[in-house]
Amino acid sequence: MKEKRRRPEGLQKLPRPESLKKVLAEYLDTKGLAKRVHQANAIDDWAGVVGPQIAKVTEALSVTPDGTLFVAVTTNGWMTELSLMEPELVRALNAHGGAWRVRKIRFRLKG
């Protein structure tokens, strides 16, 4: 029969390690940064949400704290077309990543 190992007196059982994801999420939340990180994910999500044709002629640049996403566009024609599609693009971005992270999109010509 196997002998059960005993913990030396005075040593307490260590708590289980927490996942890095949980610790990081708690840290961002306590520092008030979770919302901004969530908003910034819209930049990475842009190409997947708009598809390859639009992604080829655009580049998501930044998101302001009030939810304005700035996107660079290669031509005036595309800028006009995308401006007309703005409500649909905002809905798609928010459906993909969570409600109200992007309130509006501002397009500007690539320089």
N, C-alpha and C positions, 0 to 999 in steps of 0.2 A: 504494500500500500504506500502510496506517495505521501510524503510529509508536506503539510500545508505551510507555506512560508509566512512568517509573521513579520509585520512591520515593526521596526524598532520603536520603542516608546518615545513619545515626543514628536514623531514625524506624522504629519497629517497627509491625508490623501490629496493629491493635487487635482485641481479642477480640470475638466476636459478642455482641450484647446478649442477656441472658437474659430469659425471659418473667417478667412481674410475678407470675404465679401461682406459678411455681417459686421465685422469690426470697422471696415472702411465706410459702409453705409451709415453706421452709428456716428462715426467721426464727422462725416460730411453733414449729417443732419444737425449735430450739436453745434457745428461752426456756421450753420446757415448756408451751406454751399450745395446742398442736395438739389435744390430747384435749378440752380445755374448749370450743374453738371447734366441734369436731365434735359435742360434746354439745349445745351451744347451738343448733345447726341443728335439733334436734328441735322447738324452739319454732316455728320457721318452717314445719316440715314438718307440724305438728299438723293443721291444717285440711285439707290435702290427703290425709292418711292416714285421718282419721276420717270424712271426707265432709261435705257441706253441712249435713245435718240436725243432726249433733252439733256441728259447728263453729259453728252459729248460737247454741247455748246454752252454749258453753264458750269459754275463752280460756287458752291455754298461757302461763304466767307466767315460770317460771324452772326451771333444772336445777341441782341441787347437784353438787359434785365426785364424790359417791358414786353419782350416776346417778338421783337422785329427781327426777322431773318434777312440778312443782306446776301444777295446772290449776284455774281458777275455773269454777264451774258456777252457772247461774241458779236452779235449784230443787233441793229435797231429793229429789224424785222422780228427776230426772236424775242426781243424785249417787249415789243408790242403784244405779240401772241401770248407770252407768258403772263403779262399784266392782266390780260383778259381771263386767264386761267387761274389767277391768284386765289379766289375763294375755294376752288376745287383742290388746289395744291395745299393750301393751309389745312383743309379737312383731311386730306390724305396723310400729311405729315403727323397730325395730331392723332389720327386713327392708328397710325403705325406705332407711335411712341407714347401715347398718353395724352389726355385732354389738356388743351390750352397751353402747351409749351411754346407754340408759335401762334401769335395773334395776327401778324401781317407779314408780307414779303415785300422787300424793296429791291428792285432790279437796277443794276447799273452796268454800263458798258465796260468790258474788260479793257484795261489800259495798256 
